[in-house]
Amino acid sequence: MKIIDKLKNTKISISFEFFPPKTEEAEKTLFETISNLQPLNPTFVSVTYGAGGSTREKTRDIVKKIHEETNLTVMAHLTCIGHSKQEILSILDDYKKIGIENILALRGDMPLNFEKTDIPSDGCKHASELVSLIRENYKDYFCIAVASYPEGHPESSNLEREILYFKKKVEAGADFSITQMFFDNSYFYEFLEKCEKAGINIPIIPGIMPITNFNQIKKFASLCGATIPEEVVQKFEKYADNPEETKKIGIEFATLQCIDLIKHGAKGLHFYTLNKSDATIKIYENIKDYLA
């Protein structure tokens, strides 16, 4: 089923993101996580795609396994950097063949030592071009999601420019968007206001990253340009040597963040799970009364 159709009939969507595991043991852990999260009845789950297609086959295999062995609606991430259009169409043909109807269309991170000259001459340089390619070749078969960046993409010079790029993706045929993680909701609310003024009216689902390992999240945040408020930094640094307390504080922080988003009319919450279920389940238990 197409995610956009489910979103139209869901008051507040809950969804989860996973990444392709590198080992058999990690894959076993992932599917234990999926089994633990399935009772939460998510609107959809998604599986990421490595830089430059580095997890192409693994992403496809995990998406296929979730599709065939669970009752979950699954969305495959697809990045265009490093792929020719023919390669992209081949990937999409395969997804259509196995019954996948949902794609998250991304430009993708530049692989290490990747140069702009490495982009195939007939490739897509931007996510908007990928969205157009999908629409031109598959019409409405695929529901297409895109990324959005409440604090701007690290390569964008300012938020106004980011809004223009986002609007190009929407005009190309995107159905809905999932945001980059953020830790200060004011950025998200400001972003929504700017989107509305720009005439962007697709559903925009906030991305939530529970902080369970502060050093790890600090690294993620620095790479994607997400701001962690100073008072939050101080709170976590106080318990830098106490993993259990860090996890407890992280769950409390994410719970309050989610409740505030729901109260401000967020249409969904997309959890970056890092292939673990414990923190996400506890946050869900804390906010479930607000989802009714």
Backbone bond lengths (Angstrom), bond angles and torsions (degrees), N, CA, C in turn:
res aa  C-N    CA-C-N  psi(-1)  N-CA   C-N-CA  omega(-1)  CA-C   N-CA-C  phi
1 M - - - 1.478 - - 1.526 109.66 -
2 K 1.325 115.90 144.65 1.454 120.19 179.51 1.531 110.54 -73.83
3 I 1.332 114.93 135.45 1.469 120.13 -177.16 1.518 111.23 -62.92
4 I 1.336 118.10 -38.30 1.462 120.11 -177.89 1.522 110.58 -60.41
5 D 1.335 117.74 -35.02 1.466 120.36 177.49 1.524 111.02 -68.66
6 K 1.331 116.49 -36.85 1.464 119.92 177.63 1.526 110.94 -68.53
7 L 1.332 116.28 -38.23 1.463 119.68 179.72 1.531 111.51 -62.76
8 K 1.331 115.92 -35.23 1.470 120.08 -179.71 1.521 111.85 -65.86
9 N 1.331 115.92 -23.32 1.460 120.41 -176.83 1.528 112.86 -112.80
10 T 1.322 116.75 16.80 1.464 121.91 -179.26 1.521 109.57 -123.56
11 K 1.321 116.64 128.51 1.461 120.16 -178.62 1.518 110.61 -63.21
12 I 1.335 116.76 -55.22 1.462 122.14 177.51 1.525 108.31 -136.47
13 S 1.305 115.91 114.14 1.459 121.41 -177.85 1.531 111.48 -76.07
14 I 1.335 115.26 141.19 1.460 121.66 171.02 1.521 106.77 -120.55
15 S 1.331 116.82 130.44 1.460 119.75 -179.31 1.522 110.55 -144.78
16 F 1.335 115.14 162.29 1.465 121.12 -174.10 1.524 110.94 -133.43
17 E 1.326 114.97 142.38 1.464 120.32 176.74 1.524 110.21 -110.74
18 F 1.341 115.14 137.94 1.459 122.52 176.76 1.527 109.14 -124.99
19 F 1.327 116.28 162.40 1.458 119.72 173.78 1.527 109.50 -121.59
20 P 1.338 118.41 153.53 1.463 120.98 -177.36 1.526 111.30 -65.69
21 P 1.316 118.20 126.25 1.469 121.04 179.96 1.531 110.96 -72.78
22 K 1.330 115.81 153.66 1.463 120.40 -176.65 1.523 113.10 -95.43
23 T 1.336 117.72 -18.16 1.463 120.62 -177.36 1.528 109.87 -129.98
24 E 1.322 115.79 165.32 1.466 120.22 178.12 1.520 110.63 -63.38
25 E 1.336 116.16 -38.68 1.466 120.08 179.30 1.524 110.74 -64.33
26 A 1.345 115.83 -41.80 1.468 120.34 178.85 1.527 111.02 -66.18
27 E 1.329 116.59 -34.09 1.462 119.93 177.59 1.526 110.57 -67.74
28 K 1.311 116.06 -38.56 1.464 119.97 176.30 1.526 110.33 -61.32
29 T 1.336 115.59 -43.20 1.467 120.59 178.72 1.524 110.85 -62.86
30 L 1.337 116.10 -41.69 1.467 120.03 179.29 1.518 110.60 -58.77
31 F 1.304 117.72 -47.14 1.465 119.06 -176.07 1.534 112.05 -74.16
32 E 1.316 117.28 -20.95 1.467 119.60 169.56 1.533 108.73 -69.09
33 T 1.329 115.77 -41.00 1.462 120.73 176.97 1.521 110.70 -61.45
34 I 1.328 116.59 -45.75 1.465 121.05 179.17 1.526 110.26 -60.68
35 S 1.316 116.34 -41.95 1.464 120.89 178.54 1.528 111.08 -62.30
36 N 1.325 116.46 -38.48 1.469 120.99 -179.84 1.533 111.55 -70.00
37 L 1.331 116.03 -33.24 1.464 120.05 -176.09 1.528 113.29 -88.27
38 Q 1.309 116.67 -20.18 1.467 120.59 -176.22 1.534 113.45 -57.39
39 P 1.350 119.27 -38.15 1.476 119.19 179.09 1.528 113.93 -62.83
40 L 1.351 117.19 -14.96 1.465 120.03 178.13 1.529 111.25 -77.43
41 N 1.332 115.84 -3.89 1.470 122.74 176.03 1.530 112.31 53.97
42 P 1.333 116.75 57.51 1.471 118.59 179.93 1.518 112.03 -65.07
43 T 1.317 116.28 150.56 1.456 121.56 176.39 1.525 110.02 -64.25
44 F 1.337 115.74 -38.11 1.460 121.27 176.63 1.518 109.84 -163.37
45 V 1.327 116.19 167.20 1.460 122.77 170.79 1.524 106.80 -129.72
46 S 1.338 116.29 158.93 1.460 119.13 179.58 1.522 110.14 -134.19
47 V 1.331 114.72 158.15 1.467 121.29 -179.41 1.520 108.46 -127.64
48 T 1.328 116.86 127.16 1.462 121.92 -173.71 1.532 112.33 -75.69
49 Y 1.323 113.83 170.50 1.463 122.72 -174.59 1.527 107.45 -133.11
50 G 1.320 118.27 122.59 1.462 121.87 -174.34 1.515 114.08 -64.47
51 A 1.328 115.65 158.60 1.465 121.77 -179.36 1.527 110.81 -53.72
52 G 1.340 115.15 128.72 1.451 120.17 177.99 1.516 114.42 66.32
53 G 1.330 116.30 20.06 1.462 119.36 179.25 1.514 113.98 80.64
54 S 1.339 116.91 21.52 1.471 120.74 -175.34 1.523 113.10 -66.41
55 T 1.328 118.40 -18.13 1.466 120.60 177.38 1.525 111.06 -116.86
56 R 1.320 116.66 24.14 1.466 121.16 -172.98 1.528 112.96 -48.87
57 E 1.311 118.16 -55.94 1.460 121.49 -176.98 1.516 111.81 -68.74
58 K 1.340 115.98 -39.13 1.468 119.55 -178.43 1.521 110.82 -67.88
59 T 1.328 116.32 -41.32 1.464 119.40 176.61 1.520 110.11 -58.80
60 R 1.315 115.76 -47.73 1.464 120.95 -179.49 1.517 111.17 -59.84
61 D 1.341 117.61 -43.19 1.462 121.29 -178.34 1.526 112.10 -65.69
62 I 1.335 116.35 -40.45 1.474 120.27 -179.86 1.529 110.06 -69.66
63 V 1.335 116.80 -42.73 1.464 120.63 177.27 1.524 110.08 -58.72
64 K 1.320 116.39 -46.29 1.468 121.32 -179.42 1.528 110.66 -62.22
65 K 1.319 117.14 -42.53 1.463 120.90 -177.95 1.529 110.98 -66.34
66 I 1.329 117.18 -42.50 1.464 120.13 177.08 1.530 110.01 -62.51
67 H 1.325 115.96 -43.10 1.464 121.55 -179.00 1.531 111.71 -62.13
68 E 1.326 116.68 -41.23 1.459 120.63 -173.64 1.530 113.64 -88.61
69 E 1.340 117.58 -26.27 1.456 119.78 -172.43 1.519 114.60 -109.43
70 T 1.336 117.50 -2.29 1.460 120.35 176.53 1.530 108.54 -132.69
71 N 1.320 116.40 175.30 1.469 119.94 175.88 1.524 111.02 -101.36
72 L 1.336 116.60 18.48 1.453 121.78 -177.77 1.524 111.76 -82.62
73 T 1.327 115.96 144.29 1.456 121.41 170.64 1.521 107.34 -82.31
74 V 1.332 117.03 122.22 1.465 120.07 -173.49 1.525 110.98 -116.40
75 M 1.317 114.86 141.23 1.471 121.98 178.07 1.524 109.00 -116.94
76 A 1.325 116.00 131.61 1.460 121.87 178.47 1.521 110.18 -93.86
77 H 1.344 116.63 127.34 1.458 119.75 171.09 1.528 107.90 -73.82
78 L 1.333 116.49 144.23 1.464 121.21 177.13 1.519 108.88 -142.42
79 T 1.338 116.53 120.89 1.462 120.57 176.22 1.526 109.30 -103.87
80 C 1.340 115.85 150.34 1.468 119.31 -175.10 1.521 113.56 -102.65
81 I 1.326 118.63 -19.71 1.467 120.26 -178.66 1.525 110.14 -59.93
82 G 1.325 116.04 128.41 1.459 120.47 177.69 1.518 114.54 91.63
83 H 1.338 117.11 -10.38 1.468 120.65 179.87 1.531 110.58 -105.71
84 S 1.315 116.79 143.49 1.461 120.59 168.48 1.523 107.49 -77.40
85 K 1.315 116.45 163.39 1.470 119.86 177.74 1.530 110.75 -61.68
86 Q 1.325 116.76 -36.14 1.446 119.51 179.16 1.518 111.90 -64.64
87 E 1.329 116.58 -38.76 1.470 120.31 176.64 1.521 110.84 -64.21
88 I 1.335 116.10 -41.67 1.463 120.54 179.05 1.531 110.17 -62.31
89 L 1.327 116.25 -45.35 1.462 120.13 179.96 1.524 111.42 -63.88
90 S 1.323 116.46 -34.17 1.464 120.44 177.47 1.532 110.76 -65.40
91 I 1.327 116.00 -41.61 1.469 121.00 177.33 1.526 110.05 -62.85
92 L 1.323 116.00 -45.35 1.460 120.75 -178.67 1.534 111.90 -67.03
93 D 1.330 116.22 -38.03 1.471 119.84 176.10 1.527 110.36 -58.91
94 D 1.323 114.88 -41.82 1.466 119.82 -179.50 1.518 110.57 -65.67
95 Y 1.340 117.18 -43.69 1.466 120.13 178.62 1.537 110.48 -61.59
96 K 1.327 116.12 -41.74 1.465 119.27 178.67 1.522 110.60 -62.60
97 K 1.326 116.61 -39.97 1.462 122.06 -178.88 1.526 111.92 -61.68
98 I 1.341 116.55 -37.19 1.476 119.07 -178.22 1.527 112.37 -91.72
99 G 1.349 116.65 2.55 1.457 119.99 172.73 1.513 116.49 94.67
100 I 1.338 117.79 15.29 1.462 120.60 178.25 1.524 109.15 -83.75
101 E 1.329 117.16 128.32 1.462 121.99 -175.46 1.530 113.22 -113.77
102 N 1.336 117.36 -1.23 1.465 120.53 -172.84 1.527 111.26 -127.30
103 I 1.339 115.90 127.54 1.460 122.32 -177.94 1.528 109.53 -129.92
104 L 1.328 116.65 134.38 1.468 121.36 170.10 1.522 106.58 -98.56
105 A 1.334 116.13 107.68 1.459 122.31 -173.79 1.527 110.76 -89.23
106 L 1.331 115.74 119.90 1.460 122.25 -174.65 1.523 110.91 -132.30
107 R 1.318 116.00 150.84 1.463 117.84 168.50 1.513 108.92 -67.90
108 G 1.332 115.45 -48.18 1.452 121.34 179.41 1.510 112.78 99.32
109 D 1.325 115.66 154.37 1.464 121.08 176.49 1.520 110.10 -70.92
110 M 1.309 115.12 147.27 1.455 119.69 176.50 1.532 109.62 -71.29
111 P 1.337 118.19 126.98 1.466 119.74 176.25 1.530 110.67 -63.68
112 L 1.319 117.12 161.68 1.454 121.07 177.36 1.521 110.08 -59.09
113 N 1.331 115.58 139.02 1.472 122.63 177.93 1.527 112.90 63.07
114 F 1.334 115.67 19.53 1.472 120.56 179.84 1.523 109.27 -85.77
115 E 1.316 116.54 132.09 1.458 121.89 177.54 1.529 109.36 -111.08
116 K 1.324 115.67 154.87 1.465 119.02 178.99 1.530 111.33 -59.87
117 T 1.320 115.13 -26.91 1.464 118.57 178.15 1.522 111.82 -70.99
118 D 1.335 117.05 -11.92 1.461 120.92 177.92 1.523 111.96 -80.45
119 I 1.328 116.93 -10.62 1.460 120.23 178.38 1.529 108.69 -70.36
120 P 1.329 118.79 124.28 1.464 120.80 179.31 1.522 110.90 -54.86
121 S 1.329 116.50 143.52 1.460 120.77 -177.19 1.526 111.84 -60.01
122 D 1.331 116.47 -28.85 1.465 119.73 178.40 1.518 111.58 -105.22
123 G 1.313 116.52 25.42 1.458 120.89 -179.90 1.514 112.51 -90.66
124 C 1.326 115.79 -176.40 1.468 122.27 176.42 1.527 108.27 -107.84
125 K 1.318 117.01 126.17 1.461 120.88 -178.73 1.523 112.31 -87.63
126 H 1.327 116.28 -21.63 1.460 120.30 -175.40 1.531 110.25 -135.57
127 A 1.322 115.55 157.19 1.468 120.48 179.67 1.522 111.34 -61.10
128 S 1.332 117.19 -33.79 1.467 119.92 179.56 1.527 110.94 -61.40
129 E 1.339 116.45 -35.54 1.468 120.42 178.02 1.527 110.52 -69.36
130 L 1.326 116.27 -36.28 1.462 120.13 177.25 1.526 110.63 -65.58
131 V 1.324 116.90 -43.51 1.469 120.67 177.47 1.523 109.75 -58.98
132 S 1.334 116.64 -45.45 1.469 120.61 179.53 1.521 111.36 -61.32
133 L 1.334 116.23 -41.83 1.467 120.73 -179.91 1.525 110.87 -60.89
134 I 1.331 116.05 -42.40 1.470 120.09 179.74 1.528 110.56 -65.69
135 R 1.333 116.24 -45.72 1.466 119.70 -178.69 1.536 111.21 -64.41
136 E 1.317 116.65 -41.18 1.468 120.25 -177.73 1.524 111.72 -63.92
137 N 1.330 116.47 -34.60 1.456 120.45 -173.39 1.523 114.59 -99.10
138 Y 1.330 117.65 -20.46 1.470 119.58 -175.53 1.522 112.85 -128.12
139 K 1.354 116.22 3.33 1.471 121.53 178.70 1.531 109.49 51.95
140 D 1.335 117.02 -118.60 1.465 120.36 -176.72 1.527 112.94 -104.62
141 Y 1.341 116.73 16.20 1.472 117.13 -179.94 1.524 110.47 -62.22
142 F 1.335 117.02 -45.75 1.454 120.16 -178.50 1.525 111.60 -93.97
143 C 1.317 115.69 137.84 1.464 121.53 163.72 1.534 104.97 -82.54
144 I 1.328 116.72 127.23 1.458 120.69 -175.35 1.519 110.94 -112.87
145 A 1.323 115.43 121.95 1.460 121.45 172.75 1.525 108.55 -103.25
146 V 1.327 116.42 156.17 1.458 122.10 175.99 1.523 108.78 -135.85
147 A 1.320 115.27 165.50 1.466 120.72 177.83 1.523 110.10 -89.30
148 S 1.324 115.72 151.97 1.463 120.87 171.71 1.527 108.31 -138.07
149 Y 1.328 114.96 157.64 1.464 120.45 -168.37 1.524 110.81 -130.47
150 P 1.329 117.90 96.28 1.467 120.93 -176.67 1.531 114.48 -57.72
151 E 1.342 116.88 -27.36 1.461 119.84 178.08 1.533 111.34 -106.19
152 G 1.321 115.75 10.41 1.452 120.54 -178.87 1.522 111.37 88.20
153 H 1.324 116.30 144.65 1.459 121.35 175.39 1.532 108.26 -67.72
154 P 1.341 117.71 144.45 1.471 119.77 -179.87 1.529 114.00 -52.77
155 E 1.337 117.40 -25.76 1.461 120.39 -179.39 1.527 113.26 -93.27
156 S 1.336 117.25 -2.19 1.471 120.52 179.09 1.522 109.66 -86.21
157 S 1.319 115.69 141.53 1.466 119.63 -178.21 1.524 112.52 -76.13
158 N 1.346 117.14 -27.75 1.462 120.79 177.94 1.527 108.98 -161.86
159 L 1.329 115.64 169.29 1.461 120.59 -175.42 1.533 111.82 -68.46
160 E 1.328 117.12 -33.11 1.470 119.76 179.00 1.524 110.26 -61.61
161 R 1.315 116.07 -41.38 1.465 120.61 177.90 1.528 110.20 -66.03
162 E 1.329 115.48 -37.66 1.469 120.52 178.33 1.527 110.75 -61.77
163 I 1.326 116.42 -40.84 1.462 121.01 178.54 1.527 110.28 -61.81
164 L 1.327 117.33 -39.34 1.468 121.18 178.94 1.527 110.81 -62.82
165 Y 1.326 116.68 -43.95 1.469 120.84 178.02 1.526 110.66 -63.12
166 F 1.327 115.13 -42.17 1.464 120.43 179.49 1.527 110.08 -62.02
167 K 1.333 116.28 -43.50 1.469 119.92 -179.05 1.525 111.12 -63.35
168 K 1.331 117.43 -34.72 1.470 120.32 176.78 1.522 111.10 -60.44
169 K 1.329 116.30 -39.50 1.467 120.44 179.00 1.526 110.70 -67.20
170 V 1.318 115.28 -39.22 1.466 119.85 178.77 1.528 110.38 -66.15
171 E 1.328 116.51 -45.40 1.460 120.82 -179.70 1.527 111.98 -66.05
172 A 1.340 116.40 -25.39 1.463 120.64 178.59 1.527 111.76 -75.37
173 G 1.350 116.19 -17.00 1.458 118.62 176.04 1.512 116.89 128.74
174 A 1.344 117.77 14.82 1.464 119.91 178.53 1.526 110.77 -66.89
175 D 1.343 116.10 141.54 1.465 121.49 -178.44 1.529 112.76 -92.78
176 F 1.314 116.49 -36.60 1.469 120.32 178.45 1.515 109.07 -158.48
177 S 1.320 116.21 172.52 1.458 120.31 -176.74 1.527 111.12 -134.96
178 I 1.318 114.68 151.10 1.462 122.66 171.77 1.525 106.90 -119.08
179 T 1.312 117.23 132.84 1.464 119.08 -177.02 1.523 112.45 -84.33
180 Q 1.321 113.29 157.74 1.455 120.86 165.81 1.535 107.51 -60.89
181 M 1.323 117.07 155.43 1.464 119.62 178.70 1.527 110.38 -62.15
182 F 1.322 115.76 149.92 1.458 122.28 174.74 1.529 107.69 -149.09
183 F 1.328 115.72 158.89 1.466 120.12 -175.86 1.526 112.43 -124.60
184 D 1.310 115.85 0.76 1.466 121.75 176.68 1.527 105.94 -128.42
185 N 1.333 116.33 108.79 1.466 120.42 -173.66 1.522 113.87 -62.76
186 S 1.324 116.85 -20.77 1.466 118.84 -178.97 1.527 110.98 -61.42
187 Y 1.335 117.35 -32.31 1.471 120.06 177.35 1.529 110.28 -64.27
188 F 1.323 116.36 -39.60 1.455 120.86 -179.37 1.524 110.53 -66.98
189 Y 1.322 117.09 -44.18 1.466 119.98 -178.82 1.532 111.19 -65.01
190 E 1.328 116.52 -40.06 1.465 120.30 177.74 1.529 110.13 -64.47
191 F 1.331 115.73 -39.97 1.464 121.13 179.28 1.531 110.17 -62.15
192 L 1.329 117.69 -44.73 1.460 121.10 178.81 1.524 111.41 -60.34
193 E 1.326 117.36 -40.00 1.464 120.95 178.81 1.522 110.79 -62.53
194 K 1.328 116.19 -43.12 1.463 120.50 -179.93 1.528 110.81 -67.12
195 C 1.327 115.98 -37.83 1.469 119.90 177.95 1.525 110.77 -63.86
196 E 1.311 115.94 -42.60 1.472 120.08 179.98 1.528 110.54 -62.51
197 K 1.328 116.74 -42.67 1.467 120.82 179.21 1.527 111.10 -64.80
198 A 1.346 115.84 -29.69 1.459 120.82 -178.79 1.532 112.03 -84.82
199 G 1.331 116.70 -1.74 1.455 120.45 179.36 1.515 114.51 81.95
200 I 1.321 116.22 20.16 1.469 121.30 177.58 1.528 107.67 -89.10
201 N 1.318 116.76 118.66 1.471 118.82 -173.29 1.524 114.04 -127.60
202 I 1.330 118.45 17.60 1.466 119.64 175.67 1.529 109.17 -80.32
203 P 1.344 118.13 157.39 1.470 120.05 175.40 1.531 111.46 -59.72
204 I 1.322 116.27 134.61 1.467 122.04 178.09 1.524 107.79 -120.52
205 I 1.327 116.01 110.63 1.467 121.54 -175.06 1.521 109.89 -97.40
206 P 1.328 118.43 124.09 1.464 120.49 179.58 1.527 112.75 -69.56
207 G 1.326 115.80 137.55 1.461 121.91 177.29 1.519 110.70 -91.72
208 I 1.326 116.49 128.10 1.473 122.12 -175.38 1.524 110.07 -114.39
209 M 1.324 116.00 124.13 1.456 121.80 176.52 1.525 109.51 -112.98
210 P 1.339 118.42 101.76 1.465 120.10 177.25 1.530 110.29 -62.24
211 I 1.322 116.83 132.87 1.465 120.89 -179.51 1.527 108.68 -88.52
212 T 1.309 116.42 102.48 1.466 121.08 177.94 1.520 111.27 -114.47
213 N 1.317 117.23 -17.03 1.459 123.58 174.61 1.514 105.84 -136.97
214 F 1.333 117.29 101.05 1.455 120.41 -168.53 1.525 112.83 -64.21
215 N 1.321 118.00 -41.58 1.469 120.00 179.96 1.526 111.40 -62.59
216 Q 1.321 115.79 -38.45 1.463 120.40 178.43 1.523 110.71 -64.90
217 I 1.325 116.58 -45.10 1.462 120.59 -178.61 1.526 111.31 -68.55
218 K 1.337 117.16 -36.21 1.472 120.11 175.97 1.519 110.50 -58.42
219 K 1.329 116.13 -40.70 1.466 120.73 179.34 1.520 110.31 -65.61
220 F 1.356 116.66 -46.63 1.463 120.85 177.34 1.530 110.53 -56.86
221 A 1.332 115.21 -46.32 1.468 120.61 -175.93 1.526 111.18 -63.25
222 S 1.331 116.71 -39.98 1.462 120.04 -179.73 1.522 111.32 -66.11
223 L 1.326 116.91 -33.85 1.469 121.20 -178.87 1.524 111.98 -72.33
224 C 1.336 116.01 -35.12 1.472 118.45 -175.99 1.524 113.01 -102.79
225 G 1.332 117.10 -1.68 1.460 119.96 176.65 1.511 115.27 80.43
226 A 1.344 116.67 22.55 1.470 120.14 178.78 1.530 109.89 -85.49
227 T 1.306 116.06 132.95 1.460 121.77 -179.02 1.524 111.11 -85.46
228 I 1.325 116.49 129.41 1.461 120.73 171.55 1.524 106.28 -104.76
229 P 1.342 118.76 115.78 1.463 121.22 -177.82 1.522 112.20 -53.16
230 E 1.324 116.25 143.43 1.462 121.54 -174.76 1.519 112.03 -58.60
231 E 1.325 117.11 -38.21 1.471 118.54 -179.88 1.524 111.46 -66.09
232 V 1.331 115.78 -30.05 1.461 120.28 177.07 1.528 109.80 -72.13
233 V 1.332 116.18 -42.79 1.467 120.95 177.27 1.516 110.29 -56.91
234 Q 1.318 116.49 -48.15 1.464 120.64 -178.76 1.518 112.24 -61.03
235 K 1.322 115.86 -39.11 1.463 120.33 -179.21 1.524 111.18 -64.55
236 F 1.329 116.07 -43.17 1.457 119.60 -179.07 1.528 111.81 -73.73
237 E 1.331 117.00 -37.54 1.465 119.41 -179.06 1.518 111.59 -65.85
238 K 1.297 116.19 -25.04 1.464 121.04 177.68 1.520 110.90 -62.53
239 Y 1.350 115.90 -29.94 1.464 120.77 -178.00 1.529 111.31 -116.48
240 A 1.335 115.56 34.00 1.459 121.19 -176.90 1.525 112.99 -58.12
241 D 1.322 116.81 -29.58 1.470 120.74 -177.33 1.526 112.20 -101.34
242 N 1.328 116.23 15.33 1.465 120.32 -177.89 1.536 109.38 -129.13
243 P 1.341 116.99 87.69 1.469 120.86 -176.36 1.527 113.96 -57.01
244 E 1.319 117.37 -38.97 1.463 119.87 -178.26 1.523 111.62 -66.62
245 E 1.333 115.97 -42.33 1.466 119.65 179.32 1.535 110.10 -68.33
246 T 1.334 115.61 -37.73 1.470 120.23 176.76 1.523 110.35 -58.54
247 K 1.319 116.12 -46.65 1.461 120.77 -179.66 1.531 110.56 -63.21
248 K 1.318 116.42 -42.25 1.461 121.09 179.70 1.531 110.96 -61.21
249 I 1.336 115.89 -46.21 1.464 120.48 179.71 1.523 110.23 -65.27
250 G 1.345 116.23 -39.35 1.461 120.73 179.84 1.519 112.24 -62.46
251 I 1.329 116.31 -40.50 1.466 120.75 178.48 1.529 110.18 -66.95
252 E 1.328 116.50 -41.70 1.464 120.64 178.43 1.534 110.68 -62.41
253 F 1.348 115.64 -44.06 1.467 120.14 -178.86 1.527 110.75 -63.78
254 A 1.330 117.25 -46.84 1.468 120.89 -179.40 1.529 111.11 -64.79
255 T 1.332 116.70 -36.19 1.460 120.69 177.81 1.528 110.82 -60.26
256 L 1.324 116.45 -49.21 1.462 121.16 179.75 1.522 111.32 -64.35
257 Q 1.342 115.95 -38.33 1.464 120.16 177.95 1.528 110.56 -61.82
258 C 1.332 116.71 -45.20 1.465 121.41 -179.08 1.520 111.90 -65.78
259 I 1.315 116.71 -42.69 1.470 120.27 179.77 1.531 110.47 -61.70
260 D 1.321 115.95 -42.28 1.463 120.14 178.80 1.525 110.67 -63.62
261 L 1.330 116.84 -41.38 1.466 120.40 178.53 1.522 111.16 -62.83
262 I 1.326 116.31 -43.59 1.465 120.67 179.88 1.528 110.39 -62.97
263 K 1.331 116.47 -43.81 1.463 120.60 179.92 1.529 111.84 -63.59
264 H 1.342 115.89 -26.84 1.462 120.16 179.12 1.530 111.98 -92.91
265 G 1.341 116.64 11.72 1.457 119.88 171.47 1.515 116.95 92.68
266 A 1.334 118.27 14.05 1.470 119.89 177.86 1.527 109.90 -57.79
267 K 1.314 116.22 136.28 1.463 121.52 -177.12 1.523 113.04 -87.02
268 G 1.322 115.95 -4.95 1.454 118.97 179.81 1.513 111.68 -175.46
269 L 1.327 115.49 173.21 1.463 123.13 177.14 1.524 106.86 -139.48
270 H 1.327 115.93 124.25 1.466 120.88 -179.45 1.523 108.06 -112.00
271 F 1.325 116.41 113.72 1.459 121.23 -174.26 1.531 111.67 -93.90
272 Y 1.331 115.03 125.56 1.457 121.03 171.94 1.528 106.62 -83.15
273 T 1.322 116.79 100.99 1.466 121.08 -168.31 1.519 114.55 -83.40
274 L 1.337 117.72 -19.94 1.468 122.51 -171.87 1.528 110.41 54.30
275 N 1.340 114.75 32.90 1.475 123.52 177.13 1.529 113.95 63.95
276 K 1.343 115.79 25.16 1.462 121.19 176.58 1.523 108.16 -124.40
277 S 1.327 116.24 152.24 1.466 119.18 -173.98 1.524 114.47 -112.95
278 D 1.320 118.03 -22.96 1.469 120.79 -168.89 1.527 112.77 -57.59
279 A 1.333 117.11 -54.79 1.464 119.85 -176.66 1.521 111.27 -63.54
280 T 1.343 117.14 -42.18 1.463 120.91 -178.84 1.519 110.98 -62.70
281 I 1.319 117.27 -41.41 1.470 120.85 178.93 1.521 110.60 -63.48
282 K 1.324 117.42 -42.88 1.469 120.50 -179.81 1.525 111.15 -65.42
283 I 1.332 116.88 -39.90 1.463 119.86 176.93 1.525 110.23 -64.02
284 Y 1.322 115.72 -43.48 1.466 120.24 178.66 1.529 110.60 -59.00
285 E 1.325 117.75 -44.49 1.463 121.65 179.10 1.525 110.62 -60.06
286 N 1.341 116.16 -35.47 1.462 121.09 -178.76 1.528 112.84 -72.53
287 I 1.339 116.66 -27.22 1.474 119.17 -172.99 1.530 112.88 -111.35
288 K 1.327 118.23 -3.73 1.460 119.84 -171.27 1.528 113.85 -58.48
289 D 1.328 118.02 -31.91 1.460 120.00 178.98 1.525 111.66 -66.41
290 Y 1.343 116.19 -25.10 1.465 120.29 179.32 1.530 111.87 -82.49
291 L 1.331 115.80 -11.88 1.458 120.06 -177.89 1.524 112.82 -88.22
292 A 1.311 115.79 -15.63 1.470 120.59 -174.58 1.525 111.22 -69.60
